[in-house]
Amino acid sequence: MTSPGSWVRWVRGHLGERGLAVSVLVGLVILGIVPLVALPAARCEVFGGGCRKPPPEEVRADPVSAPGKQLTPVEAATRGSYVALGDSYSAGVGAEASVADQNPLERCHRTSKAYYHEVSKAFPFPKGTAFWACSGATTADVRNGRHGEPSQLGRIGADTSLITMSVGGNDIGFSRVVAGCVVKLPWSGSCTRQGDDIAGKMSDLRRNLPDLIGQVHTRAPRARIILMGYPKAFSEVKGTSGDNISVPEQQWLNARAYDLGQLVRQAAAEADARIVARRGHGSVEFVDAYSAFAGHEVGSSDPYMNGLTLNLSALQAEARSYHPTVNGQHALAGLFIDQIKKGPGRPVS
């Protein structure tokens, strides 16, 4: 192998001092150019533009810790099935529009004009819809069944994405309370003396309703559960013809309906807060129907609430008394549809 000193002497001997200097300069240029040609990264660093840089390495989210998709309120409500539960206000008692609606063998009195039908047609539900509300149902009946039908709770499950329900009126015996205001001696005061009995039953409902809501959510943990309050029945303007209910008694009865609605509202809000606290799915919401029939109360020219209807052969009030008419059920359907679109006021996962 030729040593560097021998190479220098050879160059000086053949090319002279000038040739040696040129050779050294050429060598230095070669040492500077070869890395730029051979190594693209070095060439791009020196000369900049015209070089294609490799794409940055993709950063993948941890599949365990990545947040779930935030659904719109309608998406959350309609990704599964819809089930209507509850009492006569959900069953559609009072909104009979066909012979079938008056079938005496249909003891739950589910009618063709109940709000359920409009809600079920307003949105697509890929897992279907079902109607299991039953006239006269209490919170216990929703759990255990009524009139030989199985538990309403058994009608919902993991695929249920929307539940609507009215319940509580029968727990406090509201129909009997109204009857007590109709069947009385004029000016007797027996109507409003029912207050103590109502207060005791409201206290029981404050315990039973949250328990029922919890069971509904347990069986349908991803569902939007929408509870309805009760509309006021009376206009408080004049005595209703033939009903034997004075204006002060109307005001008192309307106030009891308002109190009941506020109890349902509070139970719904507390249940939803518990879902949020444990980062659960689904929601519990409230539809305020208290003023849904404003201007259309009992005794008005276009009532959305039936007044007193007597079965003369049996000498008793018919079940449809003080229940929504067809137009009343249509108004309730509008409230539910609006709430489904609006959502609970918080993200739904």
C-alpha positions in Angstrom: 0.0 0.0 0.0 1.4 3.4 -1.0 1.9 5.8 1.9 0.6 9.4 1.8 4.2 10.7 1.8 5.2 8.6 -1.3 2.0 9.9 -3.1 3.0 13.5 -2.4 6.6 13.0 -3.6 5.3 11.4 -6.8 2.9 14.2 -7.5 5.5 16.9 -6.8 8.0 15.1 -9.0 5.7 14.7 -12.0 3.4 17.8 -11.7 5.5 20.2 -9.6 4.3 22.4 -6.7 1.4 23.8 -8.7 0.1 20.3 -9.7 0.3 19.2 -6.0 -1.8 22.2 -4.9 -4.4 21.4 -7.6 -4.6 17.8 -6.7 -5.1 18.6 -3.0 -7.9 21.0 -3.9 -9.6 18.5 -6.1 -9.5 15.9 -3.3 -11.2 18.3 -0.9 -14.0 19.0 -3.4 -14.5 15.3 -3.8 -14.7 14.8 -0.1 -17.4 17.5 0.1 -19.5 16.4 -2.8 -19.6 12.6 -2.3 -21.6 12.7 0.9 -24.2 15.0 -0.7 -24.6 12.7 -3.6 -24.6 9.5 -1.7 -26.7 10.6 1.3 -30.0 12.3 0.2 -30.7 13.5 3.8 -27.4 15.4 3.8 -28.2 16.9 0.4 -31.6 18.1 1.5 -30.3 19.6 4.6 -27.7 21.7 2.7 -29.7 22.7 -0.4 -33.3 22.7 0.9 -36.1 22.6 -1.7 -36.7 19.9 -4.2 -36.3 17.1 -1.7 -39.2 14.9 -0.6 -39.1 14.3 3.1 -40.5 11.1 4.5 -44.0 11.5 6.2 -43.9 11.8 10.0 -44.6 8.6 11.9 -48.3 8.3 12.6 -49.2 8.6 16.2 -52.0 6.2 17.1 -54.4 6.8 20.0 -54.4 4.2 22.8 -57.6 2.1 21.9 -58.3 1.7 25.6 -58.1 5.3 26.6 -59.5 6.9 23.4 -62.8 8.8 24.1 -66.1 7.4 22.7 -67.9 9.1 19.8 -70.2 11.9 20.9 -73.6 11.2 19.4 -76.2 13.8 18.6 -79.3 13.6 20.8 -81.3 12.1 17.9 -78.6 9.5 17.1 -78.4 8.4 20.7 -82.2 8.1 20.9 -82.6 6.2 17.6 -79.7 3.8 17.4 -81.8 0.9 18.9 -85.5 0.5 19.8 -88.2 2.7 21.3 -90.5 1.6 24.0 -93.4 3.5 25.6 -94.1 2.6 29.2 -96.2 4.1 32.0 -99.8 4.7 32.9 -103.1 5.9 31.2 -101.6 9.2 30.0 -99.1 7.2 28.0 -101.6 4.5 27.1 -103.9 7.0 25.5 -107.0 6.7 27.6 -109.5 9.4 26.6 -108.2 9.5 23.0 -110.4 6.7 21.7 -110.9 7.1 17.9 -112.1 3.7 16.7 -114.2 0.7 17.8 -111.0 -1.2 18.5 -109.9 1.6 20.9 -113.0 0.8 23.0 -112.5 -3.0 23.2 -113.5 -4.0 26.7 -111.1 -6.9 26.6 -108.1 -4.6 26.2 -107.8 -3.8 29.9 -104.7 -1.6 29.5 -106.8 0.7 27.2 -103.9 1.4 24.7 -105.4 3.5 22.0 -104.5 4.3 18.4 -104.1 8.0 19.1 -101.7 7.8 22.0 -98.6 10.0 21.7 -96.5 6.8 21.2 -97.7 6.4 17.6 -96.6 9.9 16.5 -93.2 9.5 18.2 -92.6 6.1 16.7 -93.2 7.5 13.2 -91.2 10.7 13.7 -87.8 8.9 13.7 -86.3 5.7 12.3 -85.7 3.0 14.9 -83.7 0.2 13.4 -84.6 -2.2 16.3 -88.3 -1.4 16.2 -90.8 0.1 18.6 -93.1 -1.2 21.2 -96.1 0.1 23.2 -96.6 -1.3 26.7 -98.1 1.5 28.8 -101.1 0.4 30.8 -104.0 2.3 32.3 -104.0 2.5 36.0 -100.3 1.5 36.3 -98.4 2.6 39.4 -94.6 2.4 39.9 -95.1 -1.0 41.4 -97.2 -2.1 38.3 -94.5 -1.0 35.9 -92.1 -3.3 37.8 -94.5 -6.2 38.3 -97.2 -6.0 35.6 -100.9 -5.2 35.6 -104.1 -6.8 34.3 -102.3 -10.1 33.7 -99.6 -8.6 31.6 -96.0 -9.1 32.5 -93.7 -6.5 33.9 -93.2 -3.4 31.7 -89.5 -3.5 32.8 -89.3 -6.9 31.0 -90.0 -5.1 27.7 -86.8 -3.2 27.6 -83.2 -4.3 27.3 -79.6 -3.4 26.2 -80.9 -2.6 22.6 -83.4 -0.1 23.8 -82.3 3.5 23.0 -85.4 5.5 23.9 -88.0 5.1 26.6 -90.9 7.5 27.3 -92.9 7.1 30.4 -95.6 8.8 32.5 -96.0 7.4 36.0 -96.9 8.7 39.5 -100.4 9.9 39.1 -101.9 6.5 40.2 -99.4 6.3 43.1 -101.0 9.3 44.7 -104.5 8.3 43.6 -105.1 11.4 41.5 -108.3 10.0 39.8 -109.8 9.3 43.2 -108.8 12.8 44.4 -110.6 14.4 41.4 -113.6 12.1 42.0 -113.7 13.4 45.6 -114.0 16.9 44.3 -116.8 16.0 42.0 -118.9 13.8 44.3 -119.4 16.1 47.3 -122.0 18.4 48.7 -121.6 21.9 47.4 -119.4 24.2 49.5 -118.5 21.2 51.8 -114.8 21.7 51.6 -114.2 17.9 51.3 -112.3 18.3 48.1 -109.3 20.2 49.5 -109.4 18.2 52.8 -107.8 15.4 50.8 -104.4 17.2 51.1 -103.1 15.2 54.0 -103.7 11.9 52.2 -102.0 13.2 49.1 -98.9 14.4 51.1 -98.4 11.0 52.5 -98.6 9.3 49.1 -96.2 11.9 47.6 -93.7 11.1 50.3 -93.9 7.4 49.3 -93.5 8.3 45.7 -90.4 10.3 46.4 -88.8 6.9 47.5 -90.4 4.6 44.9 -89.9 6.7 41.7 -86.1 7.0 42.0 -85.9 3.2 42.6 -88.0 2.6 39.5 -85.9 4.9 37.3 -82.8 3.1 38.6 -84.2 -0.2 37.5 -85.2 1.1 34.1 -81.7 2.4 33.5 -80.1 -0.8 34.7 -82.1 -2.8 32.2 -81.5 -0.3 29.4 -78.2 1.3 30.3 -77.7 3.2 27.0 -81.2 4.5 26.7 -82.5 8.1 26.8 -85.3 7.8 29.4 -87.8 10.7 29.1 -90.3 11.1 31.9 -93.4 13.3 31.5 -95.1 15.5 34.1 -98.9 15.9 34.1 -100.9 18.7 32.4 -103.2 20.9 34.4 -106.7 20.1 33.7 -108.6 23.2 34.7 -108.7 26.8 33.3 -109.3 28.4 36.8 -111.5 30.9 35.1 -115.0 29.6 35.7 -116.8 26.6 37.2 -116.8 23.7 34.8 -120.3 22.9 33.7 -121.7 19.8 35.4 -118.5 18.9 37.2 -119.4 20.4 40.5 -115.8 21.8 40.8 -115.5 25.5 41.8 -112.7 27.8 40.7 -110.8 27.5 44.0 -111.0 23.8 43.8 -109.7 23.9 40.2 -106.8 25.9 41.5 -106.1 23.4 44.2 -106.3 20.4 41.9 -104.0 22.1 39.4 -101.5 22.9 42.2 -101.4 19.2 43.1 -100.7 18.3 39.4 -97.9 20.9 39.5 -96.5 19.4 42.7 -96.5 15.9 41.2 -94.7 17.2 38.1 -92.0 18.8 40.2 -91.5 15.6 42.0 -91.0 13.8 38.7 -88.7 16.5 37.5 -86.5 16.3 40.6 -86.3 12.5 40.4 -85.2 12.7 36.8 -82.6 15.4 37.4 -81.1 13.4 40.3 -81.0 10.2 38.3 -79.3 11.9 35.4 -76.8 13.5 37.8 -75.9 10.0 39.1 -75.3 8.8 35.5 -73.0 11.7 34.9 -71.1 11.2 38.2 -70.2 7.7 37.3 -69.5 8.5 33.7 -72.3 6.1 32.6 -74.2 6.0 29.3 -77.7 7.1 28.5 -79.7 9.9 30.2 -82.8 10.6 32.3 -84.8 13.6 31.1 -88.0 15.4 31.9 -90.8 16.8 29.7 -92.8 19.5 31.4 -96.4 19.1 30.3 -98.1 21.3 32.9 -99.0 24.1 30.5 -99.3 21.8 27.4 -103.1 22.4 27.3 -103.1 26.1 28.0 -106.3 27.6 26.6 -107.6 24.1 26.0 -108.4 23.0 29.6 -111.7 21.3 30.7 -114.6 23.6 30.0 -113.0 25.5 27.2 -114.5 25.7 23.7 -111.8 23.3 22.3 -110.7 21.2 25.3 -107.6 19.0 25.0 -108.7 17.3 28.3 -111.9 15.3 28.7 -114.3 16.5 31.4 -116.4 14.3 33.6 -118.0 11.4 31.6 -120.5 9.3 33.5 -121.4 5.7 32.8 -125.1 6.0 33.7 -125.7 2.2 33.7 -123.0 1.7 36.2 -123.4 5.0 38.0 -119.7 5.8 37.9 -117.2 8.0 36.0 -115.7 6.5 32.9 -111.9 6.1 32.8 -111.6 8.7 30.1 -112.7 11.4 32.5 -109.9 14.1 33.0 -107.6 12.4 30.5 -106.2 13.9 27.2 -108.3 13.9 24.1 -106.9 13.1 20.6 -105.7 16.7 20.3 -104.3 16.4 23.8 -102.3 13.3 22.9 -101.1 15.2 19.8 -99.8 18.0 21.9 -98.0 15.6 24.2 -96.4 13.9 21.2 -95.0 17.3 20.1 -93.4 17.8 23.5 -91.7 14.4 23.3 -90.5 14.9 19.8 -89.0 18.3 20.6 -87.2 16.8 23.7 -85.8 14.0 21.6 -84.3 16.5 19.2 -83.1 18.8 22.0 -81.5 16.2 24.2 -80.6 16.4 27.9 -78.4 19.5 27.6 -75.2 17.6 27.9 -73.1 15.3 25.7 -74.5 11.8 25.2 -71.9 9.1 24.5 
